[in-house]
Amino acid sequence: MIGTLSGVIVALILYFYPLPTEDHSNLNSLAFIFVGLAALLLFIQFISLFFSWIPLQQAEQNTSSHILTLFKSDLKLRAATAWLVVFNLASLLIAIHPPFFNVVNKTVLIAIWILLFGISIDSLFYYFKRTMNYFNAFGAVHMFAQAGENCIKQEREVDLCDWLDALTEVAVKGAQSNNSPLCVNALNKMQRLGRNFLESSKSIGHSSQDAQTKEFGITDKISYTLFNLFQRMDLINEKVVDKKMEIASNHSVTNMGKLAISSAKCDMSIAVHPLHYLRLFAGRAQNKGMADVGVRASLTLLEVAKTILNEIDVTYLEIKEPFLSIVGGLEEIAKEAFKQEKSTSIKVLMDPFIQLRALFKSEKVVSHQDTPVIILDIDRVLVEFQTLETVLQMMPAMPPIPNVADEKGMGASSA
């Protein structure tokens, strides 16, 4: 904008305080100066393009092979180049056709050219800035996500899966280099793409099959796209857990919880799948000794349950499967937490189930057809933990178990 603003100011000054334009030789010289400056801008742009290929190849190795595809098809870069070419042609027309000065008011013509020159400078700097985004992994993640958003708007789910692959590739390479912020950024973008896809799938104008899905024989494009997304997030989670990247593992769990809510808002029946992956992520992290991820997963599952019941009208919906999955996930996390740390308070482990049970005693769902089954399953878990607590309380009072080897030794000595 600085070049355009400067061009506007100079053009206004020349318009109100025009230069002497009686000498035609000066006008011809001025025309060739116009051509020289315009050609210089275009030359700088092509030089920058030439020297950008090596950094682009390095960026391809550090991010994804899709980076070059995106660069070649970037319409904004093409528009910036096209503008510089058109500006050069216009400047050349002025130089090779001097009578043009006699057709158009000379002062107005010079002012307009200066304004266009300022716009061209801004266009060149925009070209530099956008090209630099391709060298930065975070910039590449943003552009991959933007390309995915465009695929959602145009109902090109197969292409959307390609951009999900690109984000996955960036995240996996980020995990290999222990770059948690990059993994988290890619995971957040994938979650938003999934959410926006599910929201667009609910619109009336969204067709159940488009040209791409028909070509590939895909009958259920929602399930096809979601399972592609879940499998790729699972791959990322596996890598970050192997590297014990706790921050990225926590975000894997949180983003899968958000996708569970988005899935439930779209179709309650598909909410089971992200909940399954959430439980998988939590168990994988706990097995690697990341107890905090288990706590995050437990809180996430509880928050998913609260959000579904508070934000969705479940009166006539079947909610048994997703909520039984939530109860099962909370149970697995709690048992694994106790297995790894026997000193964990049983009351702390029982608290999520007590909160979940209280939700189903609320007026909104107390009379729901699936509530009795869900409460029965919650009570089953609570009884198990209460029994465990009772056993633990009795253990100090129980006599020590005699050592069989010692008893045999005593018998032999008495004999």
Secondary structure, 3 states (H helix, E strand, C coil): CHHHHHHHHHHHHHHHCCCCCCCHHHHHHHHHHHHHHHHHHHHHHHHHHHHCHHHHHHHHHHCCCHHHHHHHCCHHHHHHHHHHHHHHHHHHHHHHCCCHHHHCCHHHHHHHHHHHHHHHHHHHHHHHHHHHHHHCHHHHHHHHHHHHHHHHHCCCHHHHHHHHHHHHHHHHHHHHCCCHHHHHHHHHHHHHHHHHHHHHHCCCCCCCCCHHHHHCCCCCHHHHHHHHHHHHHHHHHHHHHHCCCHHHHHHHHHHHHHHHHHHHHHCHHHHHHHHHHHHHHHHHHHHCCCHHHHHHHHHHHHHHHHHHHHHCCCCCCCCHHHHHHHHHHHHHHHHHHHHHCCCCCHHHHHHHHHHHHHHCCCCCCCCCCCHHHHHHHHHHHHHHHHHHHHHHHHHHHCCCCCCHHHHHHHHHHHC
